[in-house]
Amino acid sequence: MENKKPWYLRKKILYFICIVTPPIGYIVLVTNLKKFKQEEKINFLTISTIMTAIWVLKFLPKNIELYVWCLILAIIIGNFILKHFKRTK
């Protein structure tokens, strides 16, 4: 029989925990990193890190939060433009 994971380490439940309560999801991930394959680790940690960063923005003053969102948007647009120019060459 296959080695089953606990309910809190199943893919859909872990994504749900990471999106709804990012700090708890991050703690669950970090304490159980050895139980995941390398690709799963990267995917889960990426989602959890992004969601935790967005969650932390709630505690910043509004003007700083606006600057951070503008920075994120600038990075995304810059990344899109760079990829577009690399493809055309």
PDB file of N, CA, C and O in Angstrom:
ATOM      1  N   MET A   1       0.831  -1.188   0.000  1.00  0.00           N
ATOM      2  CA  MET A   1       0.000   0.000   0.000  1.00  0.00           C
ATOM      3  C   MET A   1       0.876   1.253   0.000  1.00  0.00           C
ATOM      4  O   MET A   1       1.981   1.265   0.542  1.00  0.00           O
ATOM      5  N   GLU A   2       0.368   2.262  -0.600  1.00  0.00           N
ATOM      6  CA  GLU A   2       1.061   3.536  -0.742  1.00  0.00           C
ATOM      7  C   GLU A   2       1.241   4.232   0.609  1.00  0.00           C
ATOM      8  O   GLU A   2       0.409   4.091   1.506  1.00  0.00           O
ATOM      9  N   ASN A   3       2.321   4.974   0.741  1.00  0.00           N
ATOM     10  CA  ASN A   3       2.559   5.733   1.965  1.00  0.00           C
ATOM     11  C   ASN A   3       1.694   6.993   1.933  1.00  0.00           C
ATOM     12  O   ASN A   3       1.973   7.911   1.162  1.00  0.00           O
ATOM     13  N   LYS A   4       0.646   7.046   2.761  1.00  0.00           N
ATOM     14  CA  LYS A   4      -0.301   8.167   2.729  1.00  0.00           C
ATOM     15  C   LYS A   4       0.200   9.318   3.582  1.00  0.00           C
ATOM     16  O   LYS A   4       0.835   9.125   4.619  1.00  0.00           O
ATOM     17  N   LYS A   5      -0.108  10.531   3.111  1.00  0.00           N
ATOM     18  CA  LYS A   5       0.240  11.739   3.854  1.00  0.00           C
ATOM     19  C   LYS A   5      -0.885  12.069   4.818  1.00  0.00           C
ATOM     20  O   LYS A   5      -2.037  11.712   4.570  1.00  0.00           O
ATOM     21  N   PRO A   6      -0.566  12.749   5.920  1.00  0.00           N
ATOM     22  CA  PRO A   6      -1.631  13.212   6.817  1.00  0.00           C
ATOM     23  C   PRO A   6      -2.543  14.202   6.090  1.00  0.00           C
ATOM     24  O   PRO A   6      -2.157  14.767   5.067  1.00  0.00           O
ATOM     25  N   TRP A   7      -3.733  14.408   6.609  1.00  0.00           N
ATOM     26  CA  TRP A   7      -4.725  15.260   5.942  1.00  0.00           C
ATOM     27  C   TRP A   7      -4.216  16.674   5.735  1.00  0.00           C
ATOM     28  O   TRP A   7      -4.543  17.298   4.726  1.00  0.00           O
ATOM     29  N   TYR A   8      -3.419  17.200   6.669  1.00  0.00           N
ATOM     30  CA  TYR A   8      -2.962  18.587   6.564  1.00  0.00           C
ATOM     31  C   TYR A   8      -1.808  18.753   5.584  1.00  0.00           C
ATOM     32  O   TYR A   8      -1.384  19.881   5.331  1.00  0.00           O
ATOM     33  N   LEU A   9      -1.288  17.663   5.025  1.00  0.00           N
ATOM     34  CA  LEU A   9      -0.220  17.753   4.030  1.00  0.00           C
ATOM     35  C   LEU A   9      -0.701  17.396   2.630  1.00  0.00           C
ATOM     36  O   LEU A   9       0.100  17.328   1.697  1.00  0.00           O
ATOM     37  N   ARG A  10      -1.992  17.170   2.478  1.00  0.00           N
ATOM     38  CA  ARG A  10      -2.532  16.923   1.141  1.00  0.00           C
ATOM     39  C   ARG A  10      -2.547  18.222   0.354  1.00  0.00           C
ATOM     40  O   ARG A  10      -2.685  19.308   0.917  1.00  0.00           O
ATOM     41  N   LYS A  11      -2.405  18.089  -0.943  1.00  0.00           N
ATOM     42  CA  LYS A  11      -2.181  19.246  -1.818  1.00  0.00           C
ATOM     43  C   LYS A  11      -3.266  20.319  -1.700  1.00  0.00           C
ATOM     44  O   LYS A  11      -2.948  21.483  -1.457  1.00  0.00           O
ATOM     45  N   LYS A  12      -4.527  19.954  -1.864  1.00  0.00           N
ATOM     46  CA  LYS A  12      -5.607  20.948  -1.853  1.00  0.00           C
ATOM     47  C   LYS A  12      -5.761  21.601  -0.481  1.00  0.00           C
ATOM     48  O   LYS A  12      -5.972  22.810  -0.382  1.00  0.00           O
ATOM     49  N   ILE A  13      -5.654  20.801   0.568  1.00  0.00           N
ATOM     50  CA  ILE A  13      -5.801  21.346   1.925  1.00  0.00           C
ATOM     51  C   ILE A  13      -4.647  22.296   2.228  1.00  0.00           C
ATOM     52  O   ILE A  13      -4.851  23.347   2.835  1.00  0.00           O
ATOM     53  N   LEU A  14      -3.448  21.935   1.811  1.00  0.00           N
ATOM     54  CA  LEU A  14      -2.291  22.784   2.081  1.00  0.00           C
ATOM     55  C   LEU A  14      -2.370  24.097   1.310  1.00  0.00           C
ATOM     56  O   LEU A  14      -2.023  25.148   1.848  1.00  0.00           O
ATOM     57  N   TYR A  15      -2.820  24.054   0.062  1.00  0.00           N
ATOM     58  CA  TYR A  15      -3.034  25.300  -0.682  1.00  0.00           C
ATOM     59  C   TYR A  15      -4.076  26.168   0.021  1.00  0.00           C
ATOM     60  O   TYR A  15      -3.900  27.381   0.137  1.00  0.00           O
ATOM     61  N   PHE A  16      -5.153  25.552   0.485  1.00  0.00           N
ATOM     62  CA  PHE A  16      -6.202  26.293   1.185  1.00  0.00           C
ATOM     63  C   PHE A  16      -5.652  26.956   2.447  1.00  0.00           C
ATOM     64  O   PHE A  16      -5.927  28.128   2.705  1.00  0.00           O
ATOM     65  N   ILE A  17      -4.879  26.212   3.229  1.00  0.00           N
ATOM     66  CA  ILE A  17      -4.297  26.769   4.457  1.00  0.00           C
ATOM     67  C   ILE A  17      -3.342  27.911   4.118  1.00  0.00           C
ATOM     68  O   ILE A  17      -3.343  28.939   4.795  1.00  0.00           O
ATOM     69  N   CYS A  18      -2.535  27.741   3.087  1.00  0.00           N
ATOM     70  CA  CYS A  18      -1.568  28.780   2.710  1.00  0.00           C
ATOM     71  C   CYS A  18      -2.249  30.046   2.204  1.00  0.00           C
ATOM     72  O   CYS A  18      -1.722  31.143   2.393  1.00  0.00           O
ATOM     73  N   ILE A  19      -3.406  29.916   1.568  1.00  0.00           N
ATOM     74  CA  ILE A  19      -4.094  31.090   1.035  1.00  0.00           C
ATOM     75  C   ILE A  19      -4.939  31.772   2.101  1.00  0.00           C
ATOM     76  O   ILE A  19      -4.952  33.001   2.177  1.00  0.00           O
ATOM     77  N   VAL A  20      -5.645  31.003   2.926  1.00  0.00           N
ATOM     78  CA  VAL A  20      -6.547  31.588   3.919  1.00  0.00           C
ATOM     79  C   VAL A  20      -5.791  32.092   5.145  1.00  0.00           C
ATOM     80  O   VAL A  20      -6.046  33.202   5.612  1.00  0.00           O
ATOM     81  N   THR A  21      -4.876  31.301   5.667  1.00  0.00           N
ATOM     82  CA  THR A  21      -4.092  31.702   6.841  1.00  0.00           C
ATOM     83  C   THR A  21      -2.606  31.497   6.544  1.00  0.00           C
ATOM     84  O   THR A  21      -2.027  30.488   6.950  1.00  0.00           O
ATOM     85  N   PRO A  22      -1.989  32.442   5.842  1.00  0.00           N
ATOM     86  CA  PRO A  22      -0.602  32.261   5.397  1.00  0.00           C
ATOM     87  C   PRO A  22       0.421  31.950   6.498  1.00  0.00           C
ATOM     88  O   PRO A  22       1.270  31.086   6.277  1.00  0.00           O
ATOM     89  N   PRO A  23       0.394  32.597   7.664  1.00  0.00           N
ATOM     90  CA  PRO A  23       1.414  32.252   8.665  1.00  0.00           C
ATOM     91  C   PRO A  23       1.314  30.804   9.140  1.00  0.00           C
ATOM     92  O   PRO A  23       2.335  30.144   9.335  1.00  0.00           O
ATOM     93  N   ILE A  24       0.102  30.313   9.325  1.00  0.00           N
ATOM     94  CA  ILE A  24      -0.071  28.925   9.754  1.00  0.00           C
ATOM     95  C   ILE A  24       0.381  27.978   8.642  1.00  0.00           C
ATOM     96  O   ILE A  24       1.048  26.979   8.909  1.00  0.00           O
ATOM     97  N   GLY A  25       0.021  28.289   7.407  1.00  0.00           N
ATOM     98  CA  GLY A  25       0.454  27.474   6.278  1.00  0.00           C
ATOM     99  C   GLY A  25       1.966  27.438   6.144  1.00  0.00           C
ATOM    100  O   GLY A  25       2.548  26.398   5.836  1.00  0.00           O
ATOM    101  N   TYR A  26       2.599  28.583   6.377  1.00  0.00           N
ATOM    102  CA  TYR A  26       4.060  28.655   6.294  1.00  0.00           C
ATOM    103  C   TYR A  26       4.705  27.791   7.374  1.00  0.00           C
ATOM    104  O   TYR A  26       5.685  27.095   7.112  1.00  0.00           O
ATOM    105  N   ILE A  27       4.159  27.835   8.579  1.00  0.00           N
ATOM    106  CA  ILE A  27       4.694  27.015   9.678  1.00  0.00           C
ATOM    107  C   ILE A  27       4.533  25.533   9.362  1.00  0.00           C
ATOM    108  O   ILE A  27       5.458  24.749   9.577  1.00  0.00           O
ATOM    109  N   VAL A  28       3.369  25.144   8.854  1.00  0.00           N
ATOM    110  CA  VAL A  28       3.136  23.741   8.490  1.00  0.00           C
ATOM    111  C   VAL A  28       4.126  23.301   7.415  1.00  0.00           C
ATOM    112  O   VAL A  28       4.675  22.202   7.489  1.00  0.00           O
ATOM    113  N   LEU A  29       4.353  24.150   6.424  1.00  0.00           N
ATOM    114  CA  LEU A  29       5.293  23.814   5.350  1.00  0.00           C
ATOM    115  C   LEU A  29       6.719  23.651   5.859  1.00  0.00           C
ATOM    116  O   LEU A  29       7.385  22.660   5.561  1.00  0.00           O
ATOM    117  N   VAL A  30       7.176  24.619   6.619  1.00  0.00           N
ATOM    118  CA  VAL A  30       8.573  24.601   7.067  1.00  0.00           C
ATOM    119  C   VAL A  30       8.844  23.421   7.997  1.00  0.00           C
ATOM    120  O   VAL A  30       9.923  22.830   7.953  1.00  0.00           O
ATOM    121  N   THR A  31       7.874  23.080   8.835  1.00  0.00           N
ATOM    122  CA  THR A  31       8.095  21.961   9.751  1.00  0.00           C
ATOM    123  C   THR A  31       8.023  20.604   9.058  1.00  0.00           C
ATOM    124  O   THR A  31       8.477  19.605   9.615  1.00  0.00           O
ATOM    125  N   ASN A  32       7.463  20.552   7.854  1.00  0.00           N
ATOM    126  CA  ASN A  32       7.322  19.278   7.137  1.00  0.00           C
ATOM    127  C   ASN A  32       8.016  19.273   5.783  1.00  0.00           C
ATOM    128  O   ASN A  32       7.602  18.529   4.894  1.00  0.00           O
ATOM    129  N   LEU A  33       9.043  20.069   5.598  1.00  0.00           N
ATOM    130  CA  LEU A  33       9.708  20.173   4.296  1.00  0.00           C
ATOM    131  C   LEU A  33      10.289  18.851   3.800  1.00  0.00           C
ATOM    132  O   LEU A  33      10.316  18.607   2.594  1.00  0.00           O
ATOM    133  N   LYS A  34      10.747  18.005   4.700  1.00  0.00           N
ATOM    134  CA  LYS A  34      11.381  16.754   4.287  1.00  0.00           C
ATOM    135  C   LYS A  34      10.389  15.762   3.687  1.00  0.00           C
ATOM    136  O   LYS A  34      10.792  14.788   3.051  1.00  0.00           O
ATOM    137  N   LYS A  35       9.102  16.003   3.885  1.00  0.00           N
ATOM    138  CA  LYS A  35       8.082  15.078   3.387  1.00  0.00           C
ATOM    139  C   LYS A  35       7.638  15.389   1.961  1.00  0.00           C
ATOM    140  O   LYS A  35       6.806  14.673   1.404  1.00  0.00           O
ATOM    141  N   PHE A  36       8.184  16.454   1.362  1.00  0.00           N
ATOM    142  CA  PHE A  36       7.790  16.853   0.016  1.00  0.00           C
ATOM    143  C   PHE A  36       8.926  16.616  -0.965  1.00  0.00           C
ATOM    144  O   PHE A  36      10.099  16.618  -0.594  1.00  0.00           O
ATOM    145  N   LYS A  37       8.553  16.409  -2.231  1.00  0.00           N
ATOM    146  CA  LYS A  37       9.544  16.346  -3.298  1.00  0.00           C
ATOM    147  C   LYS A  37      10.039  17.761  -3.569  1.00  0.00           C
ATOM    148  O   LYS A  37       9.409  18.730  -3.144  1.00  0.00           O
ATOM    149  N   GLN A  38      11.150  17.887  -4.266  1.00  0.00           N
ATOM    150  CA  GLN A  38      11.765  19.199  -4.513  1.00  0.00           C
ATOM    151  C   GLN A  38      10.817  20.148  -5.248  1.00  0.00           C
ATOM    152  O   GLN A  38      10.703  21.317  -4.880  1.00  0.00           O
ATOM    153  N   GLU A  39      10.141  19.654  -6.278  1.00  0.00           N
ATOM    154  CA  GLU A  39       9.228  20.508  -7.045  1.00  0.00           C
ATOM    155  C   GLU A  39       8.043  20.963  -6.188  1.00  0.00           C
ATOM    156  O   GLU A  39       7.603  22.109  -6.287  1.00  0.00           O
ATOM    157  N   GLU A  40       7.532  20.066  -5.351  1.00  0.00           N
ATOM    158  CA  GLU A  40       6.429  20.435  -4.452  1.00  0.00           C
ATOM    159  C   GLU A  40       6.879  21.488  -3.448  1.00  0.00           C
ATOM    160  O   GLU A  40       6.140  22.425  -3.148  1.00  0.00           O
ATOM    161  N   LYS A  41       8.097  21.330  -2.930  1.00  0.00           N
ATOM    162  CA  LYS A  41       8.628  22.317  -1.977  1.00  0.00           C
ATOM    163  C   LYS A  41       8.634  23.705  -2.591  1.00  0.00           C
ATOM    164  O   LYS A  41       8.182  24.672  -1.978  1.00  0.00           O
ATOM    165  N   ILE A  42       9.152  23.792  -3.808  1.00  0.00           N
ATOM    166  CA  ILE A  42       9.261  25.094  -4.471  1.00  0.00           C
ATOM    167  C   ILE A  42       7.880  25.694  -4.702  1.00  0.00           C
ATOM    168  O   ILE A  42       7.667  26.877  -4.435  1.00  0.00           O
ATOM    169  N   ASN A  43       6.942  24.891  -5.195  1.00  0.00           N
ATOM    170  CA  ASN A  43       5.589  25.401  -5.454  1.00  0.00           C
ATOM    171  C   ASN A  43       4.907  25.879  -4.177  1.00  0.00           C
ATOM    172  O   ASN A  43       4.373  26.987  -4.130  1.00  0.00           O
ATOM    173  N   PHE A  44       4.926  25.047  -3.148  1.00  0.00           N
ATOM    174  CA  PHE A  44       4.255  25.406  -1.899  1.00  0.00           C
ATOM    175  C   PHE A  44       4.907  26.614  -1.236  1.00  0.00           C
ATOM    176  O   PHE A  44       4.212  27.509  -0.756  1.00  0.00           O
ATOM    177  N   LEU A  45       6.235  26.642  -1.208  1.00  0.00           N
ATOM    178  CA  LEU A  45       6.916  27.770  -0.568  1.00  0.00           C
ATOM    179  C   LEU A  45       6.713  29.067  -1.342  1.00  0.00           C
ATOM    180  O   LEU A  45       6.622  30.137  -0.740  1.00  0.00           O
ATOM    181  N   THR A  46       6.641  28.986  -2.663  1.00  0.00           N
ATOM    182  CA  THR A  46       6.388  30.191  -3.459  1.00  0.00           C
ATOM    183  C   THR A  46       5.012  30.761  -3.158  1.00  0.00           C
ATOM    184  O   THR A  46       4.875  31.953  -2.883  1.00  0.00           O
ATOM    185  N   ILE A  47       3.996  29.914  -3.208  1.00  0.00           N
ATOM    186  CA  ILE A  47       2.629  30.369  -2.917  1.00  0.00           C
ATOM    187  C   ILE A  47       2.543  30.908  -1.496  1.00  0.00           C
ATOM    188  O   ILE A  47       1.961  31.967  -1.261  1.00  0.00           O
ATOM    189  N   SER A  48       3.116  30.187  -0.562  1.00  0.00           N
ATOM    190  CA  SER A  48       3.035  30.602   0.838  1.00  0.00           C
ATOM    191  C   SER A  48       3.777  31.912   1.092  1.00  0.00           C
ATOM    192  O   SER A  48       3.300  32.755   1.851  1.00  0.00           O
ATOM    193  N   THR A  49       4.928  32.087   0.470  1.00  0.00           N
ATOM    194  CA  THR A  49       5.693  33.322   0.648  1.00  0.00           C
ATOM    195  C   THR A  49       4.952  34.518   0.061  1.00  0.00           C
ATOM    196  O   THR A  49       4.894  35.579   0.682  1.00  0.00           O
ATOM    197  N   ILE A  50       4.389  34.353  -1.124  1.00  0.00           N
ATOM    198  CA  ILE A  50       3.640  35.449  -1.744  1.00  0.00           C
ATOM    199  C   ILE A  50       2.423  35.808  -0.908  1.00  0.00           C
ATOM    200  O   ILE A  50       2.163  36.986  -0.663  1.00  0.00           O
ATOM    201  N   MET A  51       1.677  34.805  -0.470  1.00  0.00           N
ATOM    202  CA  MET A  51       0.473  35.075   0.323  1.00  0.00           C
ATOM    203  C   MET A  51       0.821  35.682   1.680  1.00  0.00           C
ATOM    204  O   MET A  51       0.089  36.540   2.173  1.00  0.00           O
ATOM    205  N   THR A  52       1.922  35.252   2.290  1.00  0.00           N
ATOM    206  CA  THR A  52       2.337  35.837   3.564  1.00  0.00           C
ATOM    207  C   THR A  52       2.745  37.289   3.373  1.00  0.00           C
ATOM    208  O   THR A  52       2.427  38.133   4.210  1.00  0.00           O
ATOM    209  N   ALA A  53       3.438  37.589   2.294  1.00  0.00           N
ATOM    210  CA  ALA A  53       3.832  38.980   2.026  1.00  0.00           C
ATOM    211  C   ALA A  53       2.607  39.866   1.835  1.00  0.00           C
ATOM    212  O   ALA A  53       2.562  40.984   2.349  1.00  0.00           O
ATOM    213  N   ILE A  54       1.621  39.376   1.103  1.00  0.00           N
ATOM    214  CA  ILE A  54       0.390  40.153   0.911  1.00  0.00           C
ATOM    215  C   ILE A  54      -0.361  40.291   2.229  1.00  0.00           C
ATOM    216  O   ILE A  54      -0.928  41.347   2.511  1.00  0.00           O
ATOM    217  N   TRP A  55      -0.369  39.243   3.032  1.00  0.00           N
ATOM    218  CA  TRP A  55      -1.060  39.267   4.323  1.00  0.00           C
ATOM    219  C   TRP A  55      -0.417  40.281   5.266  1.00  0.00           C
ATOM    220  O   TRP A  55      -1.118  40.971   6.006  1.00  0.00           O
ATOM    221  N   VAL A  56       0.907  40.373   5.243  1.00  0.00           N
ATOM    222  CA  VAL A  56       1.623  41.320   6.108  1.00  0.00           C
ATOM    223  C   VAL A  56       1.333  42.761   5.700  1.00  0.00           C
ATOM    224  O   VAL A  56       1.396  43.663   6.535  1.00  0.00           O
ATOM    225  N   LEU A  57       1.018  42.987   4.431  1.00  0.00           N
ATOM    226  CA  LEU A  57       0.699  44.339   3.964  1.00  0.00           C
ATOM    227  C   LEU A  57      -0.500  44.933   4.701  1.00  0.00           C
ATOM    228  O   LEU A  57      -0.634  46.154   4.780  1.00  0.00           O
ATOM    229  N   LYS A  58      -1.363  44.089   5.235  1.00  0.00           N
ATOM    230  CA  LYS A  58      -2.533  44.589   5.958  1.00  0.00           C
ATOM    231  C   LYS A  58      -2.140  45.405   7.184  1.00  0.00           C
ATOM    232  O   LYS A  58      -2.903  46.265   7.624  1.00  0.00           O
ATOM    233  N   PHE A  59      -0.970  45.150   7.736  1.00  0.00           N
ATOM    234  CA  PHE A  59      -0.562  45.797   8.975  1.00  0.00           C
ATOM    235  C   PHE A  59       0.266  47.060   8.756  1.00  0.00           C
ATOM    236  O   PHE A  59       0.646  47.725   9.719  1.00  0.00           O
ATOM    237  N   LEU A  60       0.545  47.392   7.504  1.00  0.00           N
ATOM    238  CA  LEU A  60       1.302  48.605   7.195  1.00  0.00           C
ATOM    239  C   LEU A  60       0.360  49.801   7.078  1.00  0.00           C
ATOM    240  O   LEU A  60      -0.824  49.630   6.787  1.00  0.00           O
ATOM    241  N   PRO A  61       0.877  51.007   7.303  1.00  0.00           N
ATOM    242  CA  PRO A  61       0.051  52.195   7.047  1.00  0.00           C
ATOM    243  C   PRO A  61      -0.340  52.257   5.573  1.00  0.00           C
ATOM    244  O   PRO A  61       0.357  51.714   4.715  1.00  0.00           O
ATOM    245  N   LYS A  62      -1.446  52.916   5.286  1.00  0.00           N
ATOM    246  CA  LYS A  62      -2.002  52.923   3.926  1.00  0.00           C
ATOM    247  C   LYS A  62      -1.046  53.496   2.882  1.00  0.00           C
ATOM    248  O   LYS A  62      -0.963  52.966   1.774  1.00  0.00           O
ATOM    249  N   ASN A  63      -0.316  54.577   3.217  1.00  0.00           N
ATOM    250  CA  ASN A  63       0.567  55.171   2.204  1.00  0.00           C
ATOM    251  C   ASN A  63       1.742  54.247   1.871  1.00  0.00           C
ATOM    252  O   ASN A  63       2.157  54.180   0.715  1.00  0.00           O
ATOM    253  N   ILE A  64       2.275  53.545   2.847  1.00  0.00           N
ATOM    254  CA  ILE A  64       3.365  52.602   2.575  1.00  0.00           C
ATOM    255  C   ILE A  64       2.830  51.408   1.789  1.00  0.00           C
ATOM    256  O   ILE A  64       3.499  50.895   0.891  1.00  0.00           O
ATOM    257  N   GLU A  65       1.635  50.977   2.130  1.00  0.00           N
ATOM    258  CA  GLU A  65       1.018  49.863   1.408  1.00  0.00           C
ATOM    259  C   GLU A  65       0.849  50.203  -0.069  1.00  0.00           C
ATOM    260  O   GLU A  65       1.056  49.347  -0.929  1.00  0.00           O
ATOM    261  N   LEU A  66       0.479  51.428  -0.365  1.00  0.00           N
ATOM    262  CA  LEU A  66       0.327  51.870  -1.754  1.00  0.00           C
ATOM    263  C   LEU A  66       1.665  51.812  -2.493  1.00  0.00           C
ATOM    264  O   LEU A  66       1.717  51.369  -3.640  1.00  0.00           O
ATOM    265  N   TYR A  67       2.747  52.257  -1.844  1.00  0.00           N
ATOM    266  CA  TYR A  67       4.068  52.204  -2.469  1.00  0.00           C
ATOM    267  C   TYR A  67       4.493  50.761  -2.740  1.00  0.00           C
ATOM    268  O   TYR A  67       5.069  50.470  -3.788  1.00  0.00           O
ATOM    269  N   VAL A  68       4.216  49.872  -1.815  1.00  0.00           N
ATOM    270  CA  VAL A  68       4.589  48.471  -1.999  1.00  0.00           C
ATOM    271  C   VAL A  68       3.810  47.862  -3.165  1.00  0.00           C
ATOM    272  O   VAL A  68       4.384  47.140  -3.980  1.00  0.00           O
ATOM    273  N   TRP A  69       2.506  48.146  -3.252  1.00  0.00           N
ATOM    274  CA  TRP A  69       1.710  47.630  -4.364  1.00  0.00           C
ATOM    275  C   TRP A  69       2.202  48.188  -5.691  1.00  0.00           C
ATOM    276  O   TRP A  69       2.234  47.471  -6.692  1.00  0.00           O
ATOM    277  N   CYS A  70       2.586  49.462  -5.708  1.00  0.00           N
ATOM    278  CA  CYS A  70       3.127  50.060  -6.938  1.00  0.00           C
ATOM    279  C   CYS A  70       4.439  49.385  -7.337  1.00  0.00           C
ATOM    280  O   CYS A  70       4.678  49.138  -8.519  1.00  0.00           O
ATOM    281  N   LEU A  71       5.281  49.091  -6.361  1.00  0.00           N
ATOM    282  CA  LEU A  71       6.542  48.400  -6.629  1.00  0.00           C
ATOM    283  C   LEU A  71       6.282  47.007  -7.205  1.00  0.00           C
ATOM    284  O   LEU A  71       6.925  46.602  -8.173  1.00  0.00           O
ATOM    285  N   ILE A  72       5.345  46.282  -6.611  1.00  0.00           N
ATOM    286  CA  ILE A  72       5.009  44.945  -7.105  1.00  0.00           C
ATOM    287  C   ILE A  72       4.497  45.017  -8.537  1.00  0.00           C
ATOM    288  O   ILE A  72       4.894  44.219  -9.386  1.00  0.00           O
ATOM    289  N   LEU A  73       3.624  45.965  -8.800  1.00  0.00           N
ATOM    290  CA  LEU A  73       3.081  46.142 -10.148  1.00  0.00           C
ATOM    291  C   LEU A  73       4.183  46.501 -11.145  1.00  0.00           C
ATOM    292  O   LEU A  73       4.192  45.994 -12.267  1.00  0.00           O
ATOM    293  N   ALA A  74       5.112  47.372 -10.744  1.00  0.00           N
ATOM    294  CA  ALA A  74       6.223  47.751 -11.621  1.00  0.00           C
ATOM    295  C   ALA A  74       7.114  46.548 -11.933  1.00  0.00           C
ATOM    296  O   ALA A  74       7.577  46.394 -13.063  1.00  0.00           O
ATOM    297  N   ILE A  75       7.352  45.706 -10.945  1.00  0.00           N
ATOM    298  CA  ILE A  75       8.176  44.511 -11.161  1.00  0.00           C
ATOM    299  C   ILE A  75       7.487  43.555 -12.132  1.00  0.00           C
ATOM    300  O   ILE A  75       8.128  43.002 -13.026  1.00  0.00           O
ATOM    301  N   ILE A  76       6.191  43.364 -11.956  1.00  0.00           N
ATOM    302  CA  ILE A  76       5.449  42.460 -12.847  1.00  0.00           C
ATOM    303  C   ILE A  76       5.445  42.985 -14.278  1.00  0.00           C
ATOM    304  O   ILE A  76       5.680  42.227 -15.219  1.00  0.00           O
ATOM    305  N   ILE A  77       5.179  44.272 -14.446  1.00  0.00           N
ATOM    306  CA  ILE A  77       5.168  44.862 -15.787  1.00  0.00           C
ATOM    307  C   ILE A  77       6.562  44.823 -16.409  1.00  0.00           C
ATOM    308  O   ILE A  77       6.704  44.506 -17.590  1.00  0.00           O
ATOM    309  N   GLY A  78       7.590  45.140 -15.624  1.00  0.00           N
ATOM    310  CA  GLY A  78       8.963  45.083 -16.123  1.00  0.00           C
ATOM    311  C   GLY A  78       9.357  43.684 -16.548  1.00  0.00           C
ATOM    312  O   GLY A  78      10.020  43.505 -17.570  1.00  0.00           O
ATOM    313  N   ASN A  79       8.955  42.694 -15.772  1.00  0.00           N
ATOM    314  CA  ASN A  79       9.245  41.303 -16.109  1.00  0.00           C
ATOM    315  C   ASN A  79       8.553  40.911 -17.414  1.00  0.00           C
ATOM    316  O   ASN A  79       9.148  40.244 -18.260  1.00  0.00           O
ATOM    317  N   PHE A  80       7.305  41.324 -17.572  1.00  0.00           N
ATOM    318  CA  PHE A  80       6.562  41.033 -18.806  1.00  0.00           C
ATOM    319  C   PHE A  80       7.239  41.678 -20.013  1.00  0.00           C
ATOM    320  O   PHE A  80       7.369  41.045 -21.060  1.00  0.00           O
ATOM    321  N   ILE A  81       7.668  42.921 -19.876  1.00  0.00           N
ATOM    322  CA  ILE A  81       8.313  43.635 -20.986  1.00  0.00           C
ATOM    323  C   ILE A  81       9.643  42.973 -21.353  1.00  0.00           C
ATOM    324  O   ILE A  81       9.943  42.795 -22.534  1.00  0.00           O
ATOM    325  N   LEU A  82      10.432  42.612 -20.350  1.00  0.00           N
ATOM    326  CA  LEU A  82      11.713  41.951 -20.623  1.00  0.00           C
ATOM    327  C   LEU A  82      11.511  40.614 -21.334  1.00  0.00           C
ATOM    328  O   LEU A  82      12.237  40.300 -22.277  1.00  0.00           O
ATOM    329  N   LYS A  83      10.541  39.833 -20.895  1.00  0.00           N
ATOM    330  CA  LYS A  83      10.274  38.553 -21.555  1.00  0.00           C
ATOM    331  C   LYS A  83       9.815  38.768 -22.993  1.00  0.00           C
ATOM    332  O   LYS A  83      10.184  38.008 -23.887  1.00  0.00           O
ATOM    333  N   HIS A  84       9.017  39.797 -23.210  1.00  0.00           N
ATOM    334  CA  HIS A  84       8.521  40.091 -24.558  1.00  0.00           C
ATOM    335  C   HIS A  84       9.682  40.454 -25.492  1.00  0.00           C
ATOM    336  O   HIS A  84       9.727  39.987 -26.630  1.00  0.00           O
ATOM    337  N   PHE A  85      10.624  41.286 -25.015  1.00  0.00           N
ATOM    338  CA  PHE A  85      11.757  41.675 -25.852  1.00  0.00           C
ATOM    339  C   PHE A  85      12.718  40.522 -26.081  1.00  0.00           C
ATOM    340  O   PHE A  85      13.326  40.443 -27.148  1.00  0.00           O
ATOM    341  N   LYS A  86      12.876  39.630 -25.121  1.00  0.00           N
ATOM    342  CA  LYS A  86      13.754  38.479 -25.311  1.00  0.00           C
ATOM    343  C   LYS A  86      13.172  37.516 -26.337  1.00  0.00           C
ATOM    344  O   LYS A  86      13.919  36.885 -27.085  1.00  0.00           O
ATOM    345  N   ARG A  87      11.847  37.394 -26.382  1.00  0.00           N
ATOM    346  CA  ARG A  87      11.198  36.513 -27.352  1.00  0.00           C
ATOM    347  C   ARG A  87      11.313  37.038 -28.768  1.00  0.00           C
ATOM    348  O   ARG A  87      11.405  36.253 -29.712  1.00  0.00           O
ATOM    349  N   THR A  88      11.309  38.351 -28.933  1.00  0.00           N
ATOM    350  CA  THR A  88      11.343  38.924 -30.280  1.00  0.00           C
ATOM    351  C   THR A  88      12.733  38.874 -30.898  1.00  0.00           C
ATOM    352  O   THR A  88      12.857  39.015 -32.114  1.00  0.00           O
ATOM    353  N   LYS A  89      13.767  38.681 -30.119  1.00  0.00           N
ATOM    354  CA  LYS A  89      15.136  38.642 -30.666  1.00  0.00           C
ATOM    355  C   LYS A  89      15.446  37.344 -31.323  1.00  0.00           C
ATOM    356  O   LYS A  89      16.553  37.157 -31.829  1.00  0.00           O
TER     357      LYS A  89
END
